[in-house]
């Protein structure tokens, strides 16, 4: 396979920026060709607050990825997070002019586009419109209405909304760093692509991605995304607390947290002490590990309780909405010692740490399979999927329809005539979001 077909994911985090280059190998797994990371300086709690510094950090990460892979980066898929993200549920319907014709992808597009026209609060914009289930003429719980007869088509949507200015700022940084914006994806969705299995999404699972500035939550049930939230606390506030509580500088606080930190205070004995060198000839400071873990514990409990409130808001207590697969923790913050036990203790739900190795090729660097890179790997997967879609679109028309027609016929027992039409569906339905990306790109071009 020639190196022409490679894609790039760019994770703009609060503590680090990661650029990751990869492609799909012949087994459908993601092969990572290069990775670059830099310290993130212009981002606070998931939102860009210093354009110049962010551009420099992005360029540094991109140069690192280009150097390690020997490839040039053009277009990137970027994640968006931050406390301005909220999600809501919305139901909408269309009345079809001719109920004698079967429902096709244009009807679904029309329905989705209608949701994009929803009036939001001033300064807000819809990022994703994710259909959950459909109803045709009152018949509920239809996952795929294409090919059915019906006059009234309705659907429940999970709508993700973000602040226009924050989204534009991210776009501005990408453009100024000399890159093209391929797509924008909600970070919890990207992380969930990288670390969750199909079975978990089916059974019901909550993904908690603990980053530096934010903690992202995505809840799946029956294979469909049900709830997303971004909580404006992450590993950074824990470091901040250690810094304040022990009167030490941030660098030392971060090291303490990583090397000796634990979320469970009962683990440390009273006589375990760490000595920290004083500044410029001052006396060294002695900190007991018990105190350290008490500080960490207090803050972690606060973060987990906020996330658990969101899980309960979704309706986890109801039998039908129960999350059987429990919780998956990922992100840099998930590497804190004894965090898994604490989460299980607070929520009473099964918990595991999520590593993004589910979709990576077998010979990938071990470092990349760390929870730290969950979002970056998810964004890369998104970029690879977009690349594949575009390639299929530009391939000769007859072939794609025949190939995909067979696939569809294998999955749906319908008349063969319907198949080519369904083949186009899969590609078309994403187009609503592509249209939004195009609009954003045009806006950025005109802004100059």
N, C-alpha and C positions, 0 to 999 in steps of 0.2 A: 504493500500500500504506500503510495507516494506521500511525502510529507505535506502536500498541498492542503489536505483536509484536516486541519486542526482547529480547535476552538479555545476560547479563553474565558475563565471566570475570574471576576475581581471582587474580593470581599473587602469593603471599606468598613473596618471596625473601629471601635473606640481606642483599643490598645495597639492593634496591628492592622496593616493592610497587606493582603495576600493576593498575588496574581498567580494563576495556575493554568498552564497550557497542557492540553491533552487531546486525545482523539479516541475513537472507538476502535477496538481491535476486532479481528474476525469472529470472536466469540461474543461480541456485544458487550464486552466489559470496557471500562475506561482505562486507557493507558496514559499515565502522566508523563509528559515529555520534559517539563521544566517547571520550577516553582521559584518565586521570588517573594521575599517579605520585607517590610520595613516598619519602623515604629510609626504609629499613627499620631500625628501631632495636632491636626486641626479638627478633630472630631470629638464631640462631647455627647455622651449618652446616645450614641447612634446617629447624631445629627451633625452635619458639617457646620462648624462655627468659625473656621478660619480658612478661607478659600486658598490663599497662597500656600500655606503650610500643607494643606491636603494635596494640592497639585504636586508639590515636591515629593511628598511621601508616595503618591501613586507612581510618579516617574521612577522613583528609587525601586519600588517593588517590581515594576514592569521591566526595568533594566536588569534586575536580578534574574527574572524569569527568562528574559531573552538571552542572557549570558549562559544560563545553565542548559538551555535547550538549543541555542544556535538558531532560533527562529525569530521572525519579526512579528510583533503583535499589532493587529489592526483594530478589529472590532471586539468588544468585550460585553459580557453579560454581568450586570451589577446587582447587588442585593440592596434592598432598602429596609431600614428598621427605624427605631426611634420612638419616643413617647407620643408622637403625633399620630401614630398608626392606630386606627380603631376598625372594628368590623361590625357589620350589622346584618340582620336578616331581612329579606325583602321578597314578597311574592308578586308576580306579575303575570299577565296573560295576554294572548292575542286571539282574536277571532278570525279564523281563516275564511277567505271568501268562498272557497269551493271545497266542501267537505267530502266530495266524491274523489278528490285526489289525495294520495297518501302524503303524510308529513315528510318533508325533506329538510336538508340542512339549511336552506334559505329561511325556513320558518324559525329554526332555532336561532339563526343569526339575527333575525328580525327581533326576536324576543330578547336576546342578549343586548342588542343595541338599544332597545327601549330602556333597559335598566341603566345603561351608561348615561342616559339623559336625565336620570333622577336629579332633582335639585339638592345640592349639598349645602352645608354651611358655607359662608363666605370664606374663600381661601382654601377650601378643601377640594380634592379631586379623587375620582374613583381609580384605584390601581388595578384591582382584579374583580371580575364578576365570575363567580364559580357556581354553575348550576348544580343543585343537589339532587332533587328528584323532580320528575315531571308528572303532570296530571293531564289526561286526555279525556275530554267530555266527562269530567268528574271521576274517572277511574284513577285511583291514586297509586303511588309507589312504582312508577314506571321509570326505569333507569335509562332506557334507550327508546325514545318514541318514534325514531325514524322508520318509515315503512308502514306506520299504522294509519288507519282512517280516523278522522275526528275533525270537529268544527272548532272546538275551543281548546287551545293548548296553553296550559299554565305551568309555572315552575317556581320552586323555592330557590332563592339565590343566597349565597354567602358573599357579601360585598365588602371588600377591603378598601378603606378610605385613608388617604394620607394628605399631608399639607403640601399644597402646590409649590410653595417657595422652597421647602426642603428638597422636593424631588428635582426642581429646577437647579438648585445649587449642586446637587450630585452630578446632574447632566453637564453643568458648566465646568466642573472640575475635570470630568472625563475628557471633554472637548479640549480644554486648555492644556491637558497633559498630552495632547496629540493623538487621542484615540477616538474611535467611533463607538457610539452607544448602541449595542445590538439589541438589548432588551433590559427591562427592569423587573426584578422578581422580589417578592416579599421574602425576607431572610428565613423566617421559620419554615416557609414552604420549601426553600432550597435545602435547609438542613434536614428536613424530614425525608426528602428524596434520597439523601445520601445515607441516612442511618436506619430508616425503618424498613421492615420487610412488608410484603403485600399482606401476609397473614396478620401481622400486628395491626395494620390499618383496617383490616376487615373486622378483627375482634374488638377493636376499640383501644386507642392508646393516646397518651398525652406526651408530646415531645417537649422537653424543657431544655432550651439552649441557653446556658449561662455564659454570657460574654463578658467583656470588660465593663461596658457601660450600660448594657441592657440585658434583660432576661426575656427571651422570646418563647411564646407558647403556641403550639399548634395541636389541636385535638382532632383525631380521625375516628370515625365509626362507620362500619359497613363500607369501608374503602373510600369514603367521601370526607373531605375536610368539613368539620362542623363548627370550629371556633378558632379564632386566632387572637392573640393579644401580645402587646409589648409592654413589659414592666420596666420603668426607668431606673432599675438598680442592677448591678452586676458585681463582678469580682473587684471592680475599682473601689466601691464603697467599703468593702471589707478591708482593703489595703489602707484606705483613708482612716478607718476606725483604729487600725493597729497603730498607724502613724500618730494619731491624736492620743490614744490610750497609753502608748509607751513612750511618747515624746521622742520619736526618732524620725529620721528623714525617710521620704517615700521609697527610695531605692532599697533601703534596709528593710522597711516594712514589707515590701513585695517579696524580697528574698526569704524573710522569716516565714511569711505565709506559705510560700512554695515548699520550703525545706522542712519546716517544723510544724506547720499549721495543721489543725485537725478540727473537724466540726463537732466533735464529741468530747466535752471537757472531762468526762470520767476516765478517759484513757490515760491521762498523764499523772504521774506521781508528783507530790509537792516538791520533791528535791531535784526535779529536772530543771536545769537553768541554762539559758543561753546568754553568753556575754557578747555585747555589741560594742565595737570600738567607738570611743567618743570622737567628736569632731575636733580637729586641730589641737591635739594634745590634751583634750579634756578627759576626765575619768571615763572608763568604759561603763556601759549600762548593763545591769543584770536583769534579765526578764525570765520569769518562771513560765514554763510551757503551759502550766495549768491556766495562768492568767491569759496567755495568748489564745488558748483554745476557747476560753470563756468569751473573749471579745469576738472571735470569729463566729462562735455558736450563736450569739445573740443576733448578729446581723443575718446569718444564713437562715435562721428560723423565721426572721421577718420576711425575707425574700420568698421562702417556700410557702409561708402562710398566704402571701399575696397571690402566688400562683395557684394555690389550692382553692382560694376563694373563686378565682376565675374558672377552675375546673368544676366547682360546685355550681357556679352561675350557668355553666353549660347544661347542667342537669345530671351529673354523674350519679347522684343518689337515686335517680329513677331506675327501676329494673331494666327498662328498655334501652336506656342510654348508658348502661354500665360499661366502664372501660375495662374489659377483661384482661387485656395485655398490660394494664397498669401504666407505669411511667418509664420513659427513656430519658436519661440525662445526657446532654452532650455540651460541647463548647469548652473553652479553657477552664471555666469555673468548675466543671464536673470532675476535675482531677483532684479536688480537695479530699484529703483522707477522711474516711468514715462518712462521707456525704450520703452515699447510698443508704446506709443504715439509718441516718437521721431522717431522710425523706420517707423511708418506709415507716418509721416510727410516727412521724407527724401525720402522714396521709393514710396509712394502713393499706397502701397499694403496692403491688409488686414493682420493683424498680431494677433497672439495669443501666449500665453505662453504654452509650451508643458510640460505636467506632464507625467511621465512614468507609469501611472496607468491603461492605456488601457488594458494591458495584465496581470495585477497582480490580484491575488485572493482577494476577497472582504475583508477578515480579515487581510490584510497586515498592517504592521506598517505604520502610516501616514508619518513618517520621510522618508521612502523609496520612497514615491510617490512625492518627491521633485525633481525639475529639476536638482539638484546637482547630482542625481544618474541615470540620463538618460542613460549615456554610460554604467555604470555598469549593469543596468537592461537589456540593449540590449545585452551585452556580455553574460549574464546569459541565455537569451533566445536562443542565438546562441549555447551555450553549451548544453542546454536541447534538441534542435533540433538534434545536433550531436549525443547525447546519444540515442535518439529515433531511428535515422537512423541506428546506430550500432546495436541496439537491434533487429531491423527488419532484418538486414542482417544476424545476428546469429540465428534468429528463423528458424524453419524447413522450407525449401524452398517452398514446395507445398502450405502450408497455405498462406504465404505472397502473392504469386502470385495470388492465388484465391481471397483473400480479396481485394488486390489492383486492381486486374483485374476488379472486380465489380465496384469499385470506378471510374476507368477510363472509363468503358463502360457507366456509368451514365453521365459522362461529355462529352464524344466524341461519336458521333453516327457513329460507325464503326463496322466492322465484329468482333464478339467475339474473333476470332482467334488472332486478332491484340492485344487484351487487355493485356495478360500476358507480351507481349513484351514491351508494354508501361509501365507496372508496374515497370519493371526494370529501365526504363529511369530515373524516378524521382530520384532514388538512384544513378545511375551511373554518372549523369551529374555533380554532386558535386565532383566526384572523382579527377578531374584535380587539384582542389585546395588541396585535401587531399594529393595527390602525392607531391605537393610542400611542404606541412607541413612535410611530411616524409623526403624529401630531407634535409630540414632545421634541423630536429632532428638528422639525420645521421651526418650532418656537425658538429653540436654541440658535439655529442658524440666523434667524431674523434678529435675535437679541444683540448681535454683535454690532 
